[in-house]
Amino acid sequence: MPGTRGISLFIVPKKLVDTEGQFTGERNDVALAGLNHKCGWRGTTNTLLNFGEGRYPVRGGAGAIGYLVGQPGEGLRCMFHMMNEARIGVGLAATMLGVAGYEASLAYARQRPQGRPITEGGKDASRPQVPIVQHADVKRMLLAQKAYAEGALALALYCARLVDEQHTGAPEAAAEAALLLEVLTPIAKSFPSQWCLEANSLAIQVLGGYGYTRDFPVEQYWRDNRLNMIHEGTHGIQALDLLGRKVVMQGGAGLKLLATRITDTLQRAGQVDGLAELASELGGALQRLGAATKAAWATGVPEEALANATPYLQAFGHVVIAWIWLDVALTARASADAARRQGALAACRYFFAYELPLVDAWLRVVATREPVCREMDEAWF
């Protein structure tokens, strides 16, 4: 059949097995064509394979033997069952690389002396140098890493909880968890893969010239993390999935459910000094996100709606992470660990002050269905 309905899924092993799953000693007609030499992830081998070219004849002739998975024509459905779970795993892997870079650059900043405090009389050369962690701009870079990485981790843990609720909750709760997970999966994959990569870039910047060398691990973290915007569905594919499918499916039920969960947090935060203003800011961003979603689809023309799917994905992700940080801040207020409590509140403030305002710029091109990208002729490049 034409299209995705004609796709079936097969397992093609290097060595054949019998009906009991035991090796038969026969080599399948699968040959190594070459190795991919990668920017990062050098600890895992990535290869090109040729199937059925006769290099290892099977049972008297060329042709690799494969085993059908599921039913004919259901290959894409089976693959996406795997990929949806893998996307959360990719997001978590990106998150952990972001955390690793943050911890490495924080440790470096605490012990690397450079510069002196600036007073009204200027710098006093007789005073000792201070660790660079005391400089405001270094704190900015560390706060950004903390906000990206720990916010992404909190989202991943929330999604893991939704996975559990699908299997353990009452029928209504399980259905809600499944629907919410459908909407959040593109964010759980895309936000960490983009912004924890940015965290790794900032980690290199904190270390300065040392960060660009192999004497420290932060350059490897960046190289490894760069893959996560690509595999298990590229950044653009996540965007098309979110705006083209997830927020409009079932009449927008998933988006409405997410808005309800966010609103619950806004109501709780609205009663707390120091968080009420943040709740108001997030409430406004949530309203603008909903309005932009409707505006994108106002003409009903998919090409117009989806031309700016990636800015939509980024705006959506920032709204979700702002919600996650607000919820974390509510919980952190009760912590007996003063440093942990103040750190979480500062990261929340950072995200709302420096990151959430970016949402409006992204939503502007979505709501107006800015046509420059889809109208650009290839001859004009």
Buried (B, 14 or more C-beta within 10 A) or exposed (E): EEEEEEBBBEEBBEEBBEEEEEEEEEBBBBBEEEEEEBEBBEEEEEEEEBBBEEEBEBEEEEBBBBEEEEEEBBBBBBBBEEBBEBBBBBBBBBBBBBBBBBBBBBEBBEEBEEEBEEEEEEEEEEEEEBBBBBBEEBBEBBBBBBBBBBBBBBBBEBBBEBBEBBEEBEEEEBBBBBBBBBBBBBBBBBBBBBBBBBBBBBBBBBBEEBBBEEEBBBBBBBBBBBBBBEBBBBBBBBBBBBBBEBBBBEEBBBBBBBBEBBBEBBEBBBEBEEBEEBBEBBBEBBEBBBEBBEBBBEEEEEEBBBBBBBBBBBBBBBBBBBBBBBBBBBEBEEBEEEEEBEBBBBBBBBBBEEBBEEBBEBBBBBBEBBEEEEEEEEEEE
